[in-house]
Amino acid sequence: MRIASLVPSATEALFALGFGDDVVAVTHECDWPPAARDLPQLTRSVIPGGLGAAEIDNAVRKLTADGRAIYELDEASMRRALPDLIVTQAVCPVCAVSYDDVCSIAATFGDRPSVISLDPGTLDEVLADLPRLAAACGETDRGRRLRADLIGRLATVREAVAGAPRPRVLTLEWLDPPYLGGHWVPEMVAAAGGRDELGQPGGRSRAADWAELRRARPEVVVAMPCGLDSDDAAAQARAKADDLRSLGAAAVVAVDAASSFSRPGPRLVDGVEMLAHLLHPELVEPPEGLEWRELTELGA
């Protein structure tokens, strides 16, 4: 089978399920596992590089208000890839090419490929998509096994933090302007032994103002700007240093959202393990291979 993945999280899931050799093309943002970086790329961003956080937010708002996609699909490259299966998503217009555009292009192929859209809004739905994706590739059992393994790891974390004090946690998916962590992020905080009192489990990320965030009196702030690594997250946090200090949190941490928080794939479980260590270092060992930045200068 020849598979084209139009979502980084789907690319990660396909490789984790053992279908990496079947993936023939990916997006320009597919950087994990490393082998994905060498595959032909089918997309490009319409937002120019070099913009600041507020400028990126304004560009995204304008494009979505105009009904335009954030990413463009290279139709010629898609045709050259000759996929039997296209994996995409429709849940977030900021995260991938337009689902309607994908279906329209697929309909023009002589041998029309199958199209599967992965649109989870909760942690359970992310895990449930694994058997579904594996079934589309002809190997349902692989998805069941991976889902069971990830559920087991989550259970281990929940058991480790059971009964421990649950600090108030604020997750920020963007900082200029501030956006609250949405979808599966509040559930990740709960599984890790924290309380996310502003985030809505399963709900979309929403804009907030700093006054609302101060009223929440967070004890821990996690900067996880969507799609950025820990260094870029730290830079965005430092650019809003005064606002972050005004929250009075004991700890401010910048994490690699691209690897463990913003992409609804298997590595969300890595993110839960990281959060559990950050919130309860005496109970949960630091996970291997993950990076974060403790911004002590921004804490209370």
WODAFEN-V274864 format. One line per field, one symbol per residue. ss: DSSP state (~ for helix, > for strand, _ for the rest). psi: psi as a letter, one per 20 degrees, with the letter a starting at -180 (. if undefined). burial: I if it has 9 or more other C-alpha atoms within 8 Angstrom, else O. Layout:
BEGIN
ss->???
psi->???
burial->???
END
This chain:
BEGIN
ss->__>>>__~~~~~~~~~___~~~>>>>_______~~~~~_>>_>>>_______~~~~~~~~~~~~~_____>>>_~~~~~~~___>>>>__________~~~~~~~~_______>>>>_____~~~~~~~~~~~~~~___~~~~~~~~~~~~~~~~~~~~~~______>>>>>>>>__>>>____~~~~~~~___>___________>__~~~~~~____>>>>______~~~~~~~~~~_~~~~~_____>>>>>_~~~~_______~~~~~~~~~~~~____________>>>_~~~__
psi->qppppjphhhggggghijjhiipiqariiojprhhhiiqqpirqqipqrjqrghhgggggggghhjkqqhqqpnhghghhhlqhpppaqihoiiirrpghgghgghiiqgnpqqpppolqirghhghhighgghhhjjmhhghgggggghhghghgghhhjpiqqoqppppoiqinrppqpadighhggghikronihqopirqqqqrrhgghhhilqhppoomppiqahghghghghikgggghihkqhpppprnhhhjgiomahihhghghgghghhmhihpqpqqjqqroomhiir.
burial->OIIIIIIIIIIIIIIIIOIIOOIIIIIOOIIIOOOIIOIOIIIIOOOOOOOOIOOIIOIIOOIIOOOOIIIIIIOOIIIOIOIIIIIIIIOOIOOIIIIOOIIOIIOOIOOIIOIIIIOIIIIOIIIIIIIIIIIIIOIIIIIIOIIOOIOOIIOOIIOOIOOOOOIIIIIIIIIOIIIIIIIIIIIIIIIIIIIIOOIIIIIOIOOIOOOOIIOOIIIIIIIIIIOIIIIOIIOIIOOIIOOIIOIIIOIIIIIIIIIIIIIIIIIIIIIIIIIIIOIIIOOIOOIOOOOIIOIOOIIO
END
